Structures are given as C-alpha cells and as structure tokens.
C-alpha cells in the first residue's frame, strides 16, 4: 500500500509538472476591453485623481503602458473585429455596426482554440449577435451591443439567460464563472468585454453619485468649431447638453466605469489564489474613444483624438519590466492579433495588418505614422468616408466630399485640434507631404480609392483672412492671373508681350514642377490672355511663373 501511494504521488507530481511546463510554454491570456472608454481615464494616462482604479492601474504599473495607441476605425463593431482578426476594416469587410457579421472570418479565438486553448468571451460581442461565431469559443456569456442597462437576455453557451441586474455586474460574475469552468490541463483565453462605460451612463451599483461632489476638469474646448470645419460635423454628432449637463455626464461616466475596475479586481484575486497571475498575459484596452462635449461633439467615428486615442496596458513579466513606457511608437488595435499569436508560440502566417506589440516595445519594428479610416454608414448618412494620417507632429484628414474638404492640425502646438490650418500658407509644403503620405498608406494597405463614397459636403466658414493673405498680383503689372483663388480654370494676363506665346510653369512650394505648358496668347500685344485648365491639380497653394518674361513668381490658391 505504501509503495502504491508513492507511485500515485509521483504520478501526480509528474502530471502537475507537465501542466506547469505547458502553461509556461503557452500562457493564459486575459483580454479586457472596455466599451467606449477614453484614453485619459486612469492614473497612468493622466486621469483625475479622484477616480481610483488600482487593479487596472496595476497592469500598467507592473507592465507596459503604450501611450500612443489608436484604432483603425472608431466604432464598436469594426474595432472589435479588428482586435479579433488583426485586419483593417477595409480588409475584414466589417466597416460599420449595422451590417451582418461574416462568421467565416478567421479570429484569434478560433486559432487559439485549435491550438489547445480553452476560449471564452464574457460580455458584449458586436451589434449583431445572430451571427456570433459560437464555434470559436468553448464558453460564452454574451449578447449584442444594443441597449445597456435594462434587464437583458444573454446567451450562456446557447441557453438564454435573463439578467435582472446591472449587466456589468453580471459580466463580472460570469467572468469568474468562466475561470472556474476552465480545465486545469490547458491554458485559457478569456475576452472580458465590458458593457461600461458606454451610454447611457448608469452608475455601477453602490457608486450612485459617488463622484458628483468631485471637481471635474471641464473640457476647455467645449465650444464648437466656428471656421474651416466640415459642414457635416454637427448633423449627427452635436453634443446636446450645456456645460452643467456635460459635467454631470463626466461624473456619471466614471460612476459607470468603476464597474470594470470591480470586475478586474475580482479576476485578479482569482488568478493570484490559483498562483497563475504571472503566467497570464493580461491586456487592458478600449474598443474606441468617445466625445463628451469636446468641440461640442458627442459619439465617435470622427478622426479627432478623443475618438481614436485609447489606453493600452499589458502585464506579462516574461516580456515587460514594471513601469515600462512606450511613447515613441504608435500601437494600434490591429496589433492584438499578432501579439497573442507570438505569446502562444503560433507562427503568424495569416496575412494580418498588425505587428507584435512585443516587437514594437523591443524596437524590432517601428510605426511612426498610421492611417485612420471611416466608411459612410446608412445609419448616419451625413458623415462621408474619411481617411486620415497621423504622425507625432501633425494630422491630415481627408473627407470624401464633392468639394475639397481637408483638415490639417499641428499637434505640436495644438494637441486639442482647435485650429484647422489647411489654408495657412506657411504649412502648404508640409500639407502636400501629408497628402502624399495618405496616398502612399492607402496604396500600401490595399485601401481601394475607387470604392470611396462621395457625398455632398464641404468646409464651412473658410477663413478668408488666410485666402487673401497673399498678393493676387505682383509688383510687375505685366503679368497677373485671375481668378485667384480659383477652382478649375486660370486666366493669364500679359501686357506688352513681344512674343505670341508663353511657357507657364506651376510648382508646389517645395519647387517641384507639377505643370509645364506652352500657351498661345489671344488679344493685342498690350493686353493678351490665355486660359489653362488646372482641374487636375489638387487643392492647395502653388507658385506660377512665365518663363519668357523676367518677373517674380505669383502665388496661386486652388480650391476644388
């Protein structure tokens, strides 16, 4: 009997050792996603001192804080699909919330499940639960993204389960239930997808009015844009409350968000009790940002910072030392997919668009600029297709309008994006560079320009001070152009011309020749003219010179 007991004990120790080795090779993975969470909510990202989230903060304090993390498209469904697939929305095909989800799209959950992981999702999927990829998950307690805090039916592994409490509280409870159900002989992958703090803001039980006595840092750019802004901006996105209502929204937002902190704290207690905290890769992020009154805006979708900038913290001692900060590279939501593949030891052969965040932190790869995209949605038809390129210095935004609609922000001097500088003459050279950057990024990322949806829109209240801040006519009256600014055609005026033709050269402000054309003059020698079609040139500021006469170049502004 004693000999038998020894054999059983040795067998148990061998199995336990094998389990520990397996977990070392393949870590547990916990992916926490808040719903419409803003970047600057937490202490590691400059959040308010009165909002305490020690468990969430711990992920950054004991790991890495990617301070410049952005989404490819700022909508719940497209962003979550990008997280699951590593694809830009124009590649996944999931570009707005109201479309049918294609369950044939390969997700990280399916790949991990096929490689021995016990996979689960607890919380919100996307807005269409009917197409939920059930086979990708060993366990699910989930529903769609419609409605938030009324009694709600979730599907628990295919069985309808009515929740008569705050849904975030139920999500917290079922997060623990998933962990308790996970088999001990395989690693787990849990997507803990919160419903908070998505509107309507509803305080987590026990936190009603918890922050209503605290001083809220009211947005100092609460007033809306007054000039050089897209005319579609306030059709569907106008913030409808006054400053007092905005303060109340911010306070209740945090009283909603604290529910996620409660859930994370419970999960961490479970992991520590099981002694698997350090063998678990923990990622905390948001699906996208949200406006709460900035520029008099609400919702998201737009390419401004409040909409596209998100928090991203990762705790994994095998990879990251405590208090690591990455702020000189751009991380994106499409990077989660390849990061999890690397952690699980799976070769990335899936043609995704992301890069490993481990490699990014180690500087094995770099990303100094990125493209943002948005697609016109039948639910919000006033907002056109949008593309933007952001670097650490500037942001250029292009809207697919029937009239040229562009924005340009100097983020070094205007991080809140209060002033659109698209007409500022001193920025024209760098603006053209950013137009070229965007074209290059669209080509490199396979973003088909022929599919752009063009709608009727334009910039409102164009700054005429900028437009008229350069001379229409130079000192020498023998050569001038009209109209200036112009859209499609330019008339060249010459006086005392001794020859019947001129060679017109149009360059950008960097001196690159964009058009060179010989024109034949009509009229008398003392007052002759010619017309050139400049419709093929993009909007911008250019220099015009006639080669056969020795006069100073003229500055021309083109507006389509």
C-alpha positions as CSV (number, residue, x, y, z in Angstrom):
1,X,0.0,0.0,0.0
2,X,2.8,2.4,0.9
3,X,4.6,1.6,-2.4
4,X,1.3,2.2,-4.3
5,X,0.8,5.6,-2.6
6,X,4.3,6.6,-3.6
7,X,3.6,5.7,-7.2
8,X,0.3,7.7,-7.2
9,X,2.1,10.7,-5.6
10,X,5.0,10.6,-8.2
11,X,2.4,10.3,-11.0
12,X,0.6,13.3,-9.6
13,X,3.8,15.3,-9.4
14,X,4.7,14.4,-12.9
15,X,1.3,15.5,-14.3
16,X,1.4,18.7,-12.3
17,X,5.0,19.4,-13.5
18,X,3.8,18.7,-17.1
19,X,0.9,21.1,-16.6
20,X,3.2,23.9,-15.3
21,X,5.5,23.4,-18.3
22,X,2.6,23.5,-20.7
23,X,1.4,26.7,-19.1
24,X,4.9,28.2,-19.3
25,X,5.0,27.5,-23.0
26,X,1.5,28.7,-23.6
27,X,0.4,31.4,-21.2
28,X,-3.1,32.1,-20.1
29,X,-4.5,35.1,-21.9
30,X,-6.9,37.7,-20.4
31,X,-8.0,40.4,-22.9
32,X,-10.0,43.2,-21.1
33,X,-11.9,45.6,-23.5
34,X,-13.9,48.5,-22.1
35,X,-16.7,49.9,-24.3
36,X,-16.2,53.5,-25.5
37,X,-13.5,54.1,-22.9
38,X,-11.5,57.3,-23.2
39,X,-7.7,57.4,-23.1
40,X,-7.2,59.7,-20.1
41,X,-9.3,57.9,-17.6
42,X,-6.6,56.3,-15.5
43,X,-3.7,57.4,-13.3
44,X,-1.1,56.0,-15.8
45,X,-2.7,58.1,-18.6
46,X,-3.3,61.3,-16.6
47,X,-6.7,60.6,-15.3
48,X,-8.4,62.5,-12.5
49,X,-7.0,62.0,-9.0
50,X,-10.4,61.3,-7.5
51,X,-11.0,58.2,-9.8
52,X,-9.2,55.3,-8.2
53,X,-8.8,52.1,-10.3
54,X,-5.8,50.3,-8.6
55,X,-6.3,47.0,-10.3
56,X,-6.5,48.5,-13.8
57,X,-3.6,50.8,-13.0
58,X,-1.6,47.8,-11.8
59,X,-1.5,46.4,-15.3
60,X,0.5,49.4,-16.5
61,X,2.5,49.8,-13.2
62,X,3.6,46.2,-13.4
63,X,3.9,46.0,-17.2
64,X,4.0,48.3,-20.2
65,X,1.9,51.4,-21.0
66,X,1.6,52.1,-24.7
67,X,0.8,55.8,-24.5
68,X,0.2,56.3,-28.2
69,X,-2.4,53.6,-29.1
70,X,-5.1,54.3,-31.7
71,X,-7.9,52.4,-33.5
72,X,-8.1,51.8,-37.2
73,X,-11.8,52.8,-37.2
74,X,-13.7,54.3,-34.2
75,X,-16.9,52.2,-34.0
76,X,-17.6,49.3,-31.6
77,X,-18.2,46.5,-34.1
78,X,-15.4,47.3,-36.6
79,X,-12.9,47.9,-33.8
80,X,-13.7,44.6,-32.1
81,X,-13.5,42.7,-35.4
82,X,-10.1,44.4,-35.9
83,X,-9.0,43.2,-32.5
84,X,-10.1,39.6,-33.2
85,X,-8.7,39.5,-36.7
86,X,-5.7,41.9,-36.9
87,X,-7.3,43.4,-40.0
88,X,-8.1,46.9,-41.0
89,X,-11.9,47.2,-41.6
90,X,-11.5,47.6,-45.3
91,X,-9.8,44.1,-45.3
92,X,-12.2,42.4,-42.8
93,X,-15.2,43.8,-44.6
94,X,-16.8,44.8,-41.3
95,X,-16.9,48.6,-41.7
96,X,-20.0,49.7,-39.7
97,X,-22.1,48.5,-36.8
98,X,-25.3,47.7,-38.7
99,X,-24.0,45.1,-41.2
100,X,-24.1,41.3,-41.0
101,X,-21.0,39.8,-39.4
102,X,-19.3,37.2,-41.6
103,X,-18.6,34.2,-39.3
104,X,-16.1,32.8,-41.8
105,X,-13.6,35.5,-40.8
106,X,-10.7,33.8,-39.0
107,X,-10.4,35.1,-35.4
108,X,-7.7,34.8,-32.8
109,X,-10.2,32.9,-30.7
110,X,-10.6,30.1,-33.3
111,X,-6.8,29.9,-33.8
112,X,-6.1,29.6,-30.1
113,X,-8.9,27.1,-29.7
114,X,-7.4,25.0,-32.5
115,X,-4.1,25.2,-30.6
116,X,-5.3,23.8,-27.3
117,X,-6.7,26.9,-25.6
118,X,-10.0,26.9,-23.6
119,X,-11.5,30.0,-25.2
120,X,-14.3,32.3,-23.8
121,X,-16.0,35.6,-24.2
122,X,-17.9,37.2,-21.4
123,X,-19.8,40.4,-22.2
124,X,-20.5,42.4,-25.4
125,X,-19.7,41.0,-28.8
126,X,-20.8,43.4,-31.5
127,X,-24.1,44.8,-32.5
128,X,-25.2,41.6,-34.4
129,X,-25.4,38.6,-32.0
130,X,-27.3,36.5,-34.6
131,X,-24.0,36.0,-36.5
132,X,-22.0,35.3,-33.3
133,X,-19.0,32.9,-34.1
134,X,-20.1,30.4,-31.4
135,X,-17.7,27.7,-32.6
136,X,-14.7,30.0,-31.9
137,X,-15.4,29.9,-28.2
138,X,-15.5,27.0,-25.7
139,X,-17.6,29.2,-23.4
140,X,-19.6,32.3,-23.9
141,X,-21.9,34.6,-21.9
142,X,-22.6,37.3,-24.4
143,X,-25.2,39.3,-26.3
144,X,-25.2,42.1,-28.8
145,X,-24.4,45.7,-28.3
146,X,-27.9,47.2,-28.4
147,X,-29.2,48.7,-25.2
148,X,-27.2,48.6,-22.0
149,X,-28.7,48.7,-18.6
150,X,-32.3,47.5,-18.9
151,X,-32.9,43.8,-18.0
152,X,-31.3,41.9,-20.8
153,X,-31.1,38.4,-22.2
154,X,-27.6,36.9,-22.6
155,X,-26.8,33.6,-24.2
156,X,-24.9,31.3,-21.8
157,X,-23.4,28.7,-24.1
158,X,-26.6,28.7,-26.2
159,X,-29.1,29.0,-23.3
160,X,-31.0,32.3,-23.0
161,X,-30.3,33.8,-19.5
162,X,-32.2,36.8,-18.3
163,X,-30.2,39.3,-16.4
164,X,-32.3,41.4,-14.0
165,X,-29.4,43.3,-12.6
166,X,-26.8,45.8,-13.9
167,X,-25.3,43.9,-16.9
168,X,-21.8,44.9,-16.0
169,X,-22.3,43.2,-12.6
170,X,-23.5,40.1,-14.3
171,X,-20.5,40.2,-16.7
172,X,-18.2,40.4,-13.7
173,X,-19.8,37.4,-12.1
174,X,-19.7,35.3,-15.2
175,X,-16.0,36.2,-15.8
176,X,-15.3,34.3,-12.6
177,X,-17.6,31.5,-13.7
178,X,-15.6,31.1,-16.9
179,X,-12.3,30.8,-14.9
180,X,-13.9,28.3,-12.5
181,X,-15.0,26.2,-15.5
182,X,-11.6,26.3,-17.3
183,X,-9.9,22.8,-17.4
184,X,-6.7,22.6,-15.4
185,X,-4.8,20.8,-18.2
186,X,-5.0,23.6,-20.8
187,X,-4.3,27.3,-20.9
188,X,-7.3,29.7,-21.2
189,X,-8.1,32.7,-23.4
190,X,-10.8,35.0,-21.9
191,X,-12.2,38.1,-23.7
192,X,-13.6,40.1,-20.8
193,X,-15.6,42.6,-22.9
194,X,-17.3,45.2,-20.6
195,X,-20.5,47.0,-21.3
196,X,-19.3,50.0,-19.4
197,X,-18.9,52.9,-19.8
198,X,-21.0,53.0,-23.0
199,X,-24.0,55.3,-22.9
200,X,-26.5,55.6,-21.3
201,X,-24.2,56.2,-18.4
202,X,-25.6,54.3,-15.4
203,X,-23.7,54.1,-12.1
204,X,-22.5,50.7,-11.1
205,X,-24.5,49.5,-8.0
206,X,-23.1,51.1,-4.9
207,X,-21.5,54.1,-6.8
208,X,-24.5,56.2,-7.4
209,X,-23.4,59.9,-7.2
210,X,-20.0,58.7,-5.9
211,X,-18.1,61.4,-7.9
212,X,-20.8,64.1,-8.0
213,X,-19.0,66.0,-5.3
214,X,-15.6,65.9,-7.1
215,X,-14.3,68.7,-9.2
216,X,-14.4,67.8,-12.9
217,X,-11.9,69.2,-15.3
218,X,-14.4,70.7,-17.8
219,X,-13.3,70.5,-21.5
220,X,-11.5,73.7,-22.3
221,X,-12.6,73.3,-25.9
222,X,-16.2,72.7,-25.2
223,X,-17.3,75.3,-27.8
224,X,-17.8,74.1,-31.3
225,X,-15.7,74.9,-34.4
226,X,-16.5,78.2,-36.0
227,X,-14.5,78.2,-39.2
228,X,-12.7,75.8,-41.6
229,X,-14.7,72.8,-40.4
230,X,-16.7,70.2,-42.4
231,X,-20.3,71.1,-42.8
232,X,-21.4,67.5,-41.8
233,X,-19.7,67.7,-38.4
234,X,-22.8,68.7,-36.3
235,X,-25.5,66.9,-38.2
236,X,-25.4,63.7,-36.2
237,X,-22.6,64.4,-33.7
238,X,-23.8,67.6,-31.9
239,X,-23.5,67.5,-28.1
240,X,-27.0,68.4,-26.9
241,X,-26.3,69.5,-23.3
242,X,-24.9,72.6,-21.7
243,X,-21.8,72.9,-19.6
244,X,-23.6,71.8,-16.4
245,X,-25.0,68.7,-18.2
246,X,-21.5,68.0,-19.5
247,X,-20.0,67.9,-16.0
248,X,-22.8,65.6,-14.9
249,X,-22.1,63.3,-17.8
250,X,-18.4,63.1,-17.0
251,X,-19.2,62.3,-13.3
252,X,-21.7,59.6,-14.2
253,X,-19.3,58.2,-16.9
254,X,-16.8,57.4,-14.1
255,X,-19.5,56.0,-11.8
256,X,-20.3,53.6,-14.7
257,X,-16.7,52.8,-15.5
258,X,-15.9,51.8,-11.9
259,X,-17.8,48.6,-12.6
260,X,-15.0,47.4,-14.8
261,X,-12.5,48.0,-12.0
262,X,-14.6,45.9,-9.7
263,X,-14.6,43.0,-12.3
264,X,-10.8,43.3,-12.9
265,X,-10.2,43.2,-9.2
266,X,-12.2,40.0,-8.7
267,X,-10.4,38.3,-11.6
268,X,-7.0,39.2,-10.3
269,X,-7.9,37.8,-6.9
270,X,-8.9,34.5,-8.6
271,X,-5.6,34.4,-10.6
272,X,-3.5,35.1,-7.6
273,X,-5.3,32.5,-5.5
274,X,-4.5,29.9,-8.2
275,X,-0.9,31.2,-8.5
276,X,-1.2,31.9,-12.2
277,X,-1.0,35.7,-12.2
278,X,2.5,35.9,-13.6
279,X,1.9,33.1,-16.2
280,X,-1.1,35.1,-17.6
281,X,-0.7,37.7,-20.4
282,X,-3.1,40.5,-19.4
283,X,-4.1,43.2,-21.8
284,X,-6.3,46.1,-21.0
285,X,-7.7,48.4,-23.7
286,X,-10.8,50.2,-25.1
287,X,-12.5,49.5,-28.4
288,X,-12.5,53.2,-29.2
289,X,-12.8,56.6,-27.6
290,X,-15.8,58.9,-27.2
291,X,-16.5,62.7,-27.2
292,X,-18.1,64.2,-24.1
293,X,-18.6,67.8,-25.2
294,X,-15.1,68.4,-26.8
295,X,-15.7,70.7,-29.8
296,X,-19.4,70.5,-28.9
297,X,-19.4,66.9,-30.1
298,X,-20.7,63.5,-28.9
299,X,-20.3,59.9,-30.1
300,X,-17.2,58.9,-32.0
301,X,-16.5,58.0,-35.7
302,X,-14.6,61.2,-36.4
303,X,-10.8,61.3,-36.7
304,X,-10.1,63.6,-33.8
305,X,-8.1,62.5,-30.8
306,X,-11.0,61.9,-28.3
307,X,-12.5,59.4,-30.8
308,X,-9.4,57.4,-31.9
309,X,-6.9,57.5,-29.0
310,X,-7.3,54.6,-26.5
311,X,-5.5,53.2,-23.4
312,X,-3.4,50.1,-23.8
313,X,-1.7,48.4,-20.8
314,X,-0.1,44.9,-20.9
315,X,1.2,42.9,-17.9
316,X,3.4,39.9,-18.7
317,X,6.5,39.6,-16.6
318,X,8.1,37.3,-19.2
319,X,8.1,40.2,-21.7
320,X,7.9,43.5,-19.9
321,X,9.6,45.0,-16.8
322,X,7.4,47.0,-14.4
323,X,6.7,50.7,-15.3
324,X,7.7,50.3,-19.0
325,X,6.5,53.1,-21.1
326,X,6.4,53.1,-24.9
327,X,5.6,56.6,-26.2
328,X,7.8,56.9,-29.3
329,X,5.9,54.3,-31.4
330,X,2.3,54.0,-32.5
331,X,0.4,50.9,-31.3
332,X,-3.0,50.0,-32.8
333,X,-5.9,47.7,-32.1
334,X,-5.0,45.6,-35.1
335,X,-1.8,44.6,-33.2
336,X,-3.5,42.5,-30.6
337,X,-3.9,39.5,-33.0
338,X,-0.2,39.1,-33.9
339,X,0.8,39.8,-30.2
340,X,-1.4,36.9,-29.0
341,X,0.0,34.6,-31.7
342,X,3.5,35.3,-30.6
343,X,2.7,34.7,-26.9
344,X,1.1,31.4,-27.8
345,X,4.0,30.3,-29.9
346,X,2.0,30.3,-33.1
347,X,3.7,31.3,-36.4
348,X,1.9,34.3,-37.9
349,X,1.0,33.2,-41.4
350,X,-2.4,34.8,-41.5
351,X,-1.7,38.0,-43.6
352,X,-3.0,40.3,-40.9
353,X,-2.3,44.0,-40.9
354,X,-0.9,44.3,-37.4
355,X,2.5,44.0,-35.7
356,X,3.5,42.3,-32.5
357,X,3.4,44.7,-29.6
358,X,6.3,42.8,-28.0
359,X,8.4,43.5,-31.1
360,X,7.2,47.1,-31.1
361,X,8.4,47.6,-27.5
362,X,11.7,45.9,-28.3
363,X,12.1,48.2,-31.3
364,X,12.4,45.2,-33.6
365,X,9.8,47.0,-35.7
366,X,8.6,50.6,-35.7
367,X,5.5,52.6,-36.6
368,X,5.9,56.3,-36.8
369,X,2.7,57.1,-38.7
370,X,-0.7,55.3,-39.3
371,X,-3.9,55.6,-41.3
372,X,-7.4,56.1,-39.8
373,X,-10.4,55.2,-41.9
374,X,-14.2,55.6,-41.7
375,X,-16.9,54.5,-44.1
376,X,-20.1,56.3,-44.8
377,X,-22.9,54.5,-43.0
378,X,-26.6,54.4,-44.0
379,X,-27.4,54.9,-40.3
380,X,-25.5,58.3,-40.3
381,X,-25.6,59.2,-44.0
382,X,-24.4,62.8,-43.4
383,X,-20.8,61.7,-42.5
384,X,-18.8,60.8,-45.6
385,X,-15.9,58.3,-46.0
386,X,-12.9,59.7,-44.0
387,X,-9.2,59.0,-44.2
388,X,-6.6,60.5,-42.0
389,X,-2.8,60.2,-41.5
390,X,-1.4,60.9,-38.1
391,X,2.3,61.3,-37.1
392,X,3.8,62.6,-33.8
393,X,3.7,66.1,-35.2
394,X,0.7,66.5,-37.5
395,X,-2.7,65.1,-38.5
396,X,-4.2,65.4,-42.0
397,X,-7.8,64.5,-42.5
398,X,-9.5,64.0,-45.9
399,X,-13.3,63.7,-46.3
400,X,-14.8,62.2,-49.5
401,X,-16.9,65.2,-50.5
402,X,-17.8,66.6,-53.9
403,X,-15.9,69.7,-52.9
404,X,-12.3,69.5,-51.5
405,X,-12.7,69.0,-47.7
406,X,-9.5,68.8,-45.8
407,X,-8.2,69.4,-42.3
408,X,-4.7,69.8,-41.0
409,X,-3.6,70.1,-37.4
410,X,-0.3,71.0,-35.9
411,X,-0.3,68.6,-32.9
412,X,3.0,70.0,-31.5
413,X,1.2,73.3,-30.8
414,X,-2.5,72.3,-30.9
415,X,-2.9,68.8,-29.4
416,X,-6.7,69.5,-28.9
417,X,-7.1,70.2,-32.6
418,X,-8.8,73.5,-32.2
419,X,-7.5,75.2,-35.4
420,X,-7.7,73.7,-38.9
421,X,-4.6,75.1,-40.7
422,X,-5.4,73.8,-44.2
423,X,-5.3,77.3,-45.7
424,X,-2.3,78.6,-43.8
425,X,0.3,79.4,-46.5
426,X,3.3,78.6,-44.3
427,X,2.0,75.0,-43.9
428,X,1.4,74.3,-47.6
429,X,4.6,72.4,-48.3
430,X,4.1,70.0,-45.3
431,X,0.4,69.7,-46.1
432,X,1.2,68.4,-49.6
433,X,3.7,66.0,-48.0
434,X,0.8,64.6,-45.9
435,X,-1.5,64.3,-48.9
436,X,1.3,62.2,-50.4
437,X,1.7,60.2,-47.2
438,X,-2.0,59.3,-47.1
439,X,-2.0,58.2,-50.8
440,X,1.1,56.0,-50.0
441,X,-0.5,54.5,-47.0
442,X,-3.8,53.7,-48.8
443,X,-1.8,52.0,-51.6
444,X,0.4,50.1,-49.1
445,X,-2.6,48.9,-47.1
446,X,-4.7,47.9,-50.1
447,X,-7.4,50.6,-49.5
448,X,-9.2,50.8,-52.8
449,X,-9.8,54.5,-53.6
450,X,-12.2,53.6,-56.4
451,X,-14.7,52.4,-53.7
452,X,-14.8,55.8,-52.0
453,X,-18.4,57.0,-51.5
454,X,-18.6,60.7,-52.5
455,X,-21.3,62.8,-50.9
456,X,-22.2,66.5,-51.0
457,X,-20.2,68.2,-48.3
458,X,-17.5,71.0,-47.9
459,X,-15.7,73.2,-45.4
460,X,-17.8,75.8,-43.7
461,X,-16.7,79.4,-43.0
462,X,-13.4,79.1,-44.9
463,X,-11.0,81.7,-43.4
464,X,-10.9,84.5,-46.0
465,X,-8.1,86.1,-44.0
466,X,-5.9,83.1,-44.9
467,X,-7.1,83.1,-48.5
468,X,-6.3,86.8,-49.1
469,X,-3.1,86.8,-47.2
470,X,-1.0,86.6,-50.4
471,X,-0.9,89.0,-53.3
472,X,-3.2,88.3,-56.2
473,X,-1.0,90.4,-58.4
474,X,2.8,91.0,-58.0
475,X,4.6,94.4,-58.3
476,X,5.1,94.0,-62.0
477,X,1.8,94.6,-63.8
478,X,2.9,92.9,-67.0
479,X,1.8,89.5,-65.7
480,X,-1.0,88.5,-63.4
481,X,-3.6,85.8,-63.0
482,X,-7.4,85.6,-62.3
483,X,-9.4,84.5,-60.5
484,X,-7.3,83.9,-57.5
485,X,-8.3,81.8,-55.6
486,X,-9.8,79.6,-58.3
487,X,-11.3,76.2,-58.8
488,X,-11.0,74.9,-62.4
489,X,-9.5,77.5,-64.7
490,X,-6.9,80.3,-64.6
491,X,-6.7,83.2,-67.0
492,X,-3.1,84.6,-67.5
493,X,-2.9,88.3,-68.3
494,X,0.1,89.8,-70.1
495,X,0.8,93.4,-71.1
496,X,3.4,94.5,-73.6
497,X,4.2,90.9,-74.6
498,X,6.6,90.9,-77.6
499,X,6.0,87.2,-78.5
500,X,2.8,85.3,-79.2
501,X,3.3,82.5,-76.7
502,X,4.5,81.9,-73.1
503,X,5.6,78.8,-71.2
504,X,3.7,78.6,-67.9
505,X,5.4,76.6,-65.1
506,X,3.4,75.7,-61.9
507,X,5.3,74.3,-58.9
508,X,4.5,73.5,-55.4
509,X,6.1,75.4,-52.5
510,X,8.9,72.9,-52.4
511,X,9.8,73.7,-56.0
512,X,8.6,70.5,-57.6
513,X,7.2,71.1,-61.1
514,X,3.6,70.0,-61.3
515,X,2.6,71.5,-64.7
516,X,4.6,73.0,-67.6
517,X,2.6,74.1,-70.6
518,X,3.2,76.4,-73.6
519,X,0.2,78.7,-74.2
520,X,-0.6,80.9,-77.2
521,X,-1.9,84.3,-76.4
522,X,-5.0,85.9,-77.7
523,X,-5.6,89.7,-78.0
524,X,-3.5,92.6,-78.6
525,X,0.2,92.9,-77.7
526,X,-0.5,95.4,-74.9
527,X,-3.3,93.2,-73.4
528,X,-3.1,89.5,-74.2
529,X,-4.6,86.5,-72.4
530,X,-4.6,82.7,-72.2
531,X,-6.6,80.2,-70.2
532,X,-5.3,76.9,-68.6
533,X,-7.5,74.2,-67.1
534,X,-6.0,73.4,-63.6
535,X,-8.7,71.0,-62.5
536,X,-6.2,68.0,-62.3
537,X,-4.2,69.8,-59.7
538,X,-5.2,69.1,-56.1
539,X,-6.4,71.9,-53.8
540,X,-3.5,73.9,-52.4
541,X,-1.1,76.8,-52.8
542,X,1.2,76.9,-55.8
543,X,3.8,79.2,-57.5
544,X,3.2,80.3,-61.1
545,X,5.9,81.6,-63.4
546,X,6.1,82.6,-67.1
547,X,9.5,81.5,-68.4
548,X,9.7,84.0,-71.3
549,X,9.4,87.1,-69.0
550,X,11.6,88.0,-66.1
551,X,9.0,88.7,-63.3
552,X,8.5,87.3,-59.8
553,X,6.5,84.1,-59.4
554,X,2.9,84.6,-58.4
555,X,1.2,82.6,-55.6
556,X,-1.9,80.8,-56.7
557,X,-4.5,79.1,-54.5
558,X,-6.6,76.3,-55.9
559,X,-9.9,75.3,-54.2
560,X,-12.0,72.5,-55.7
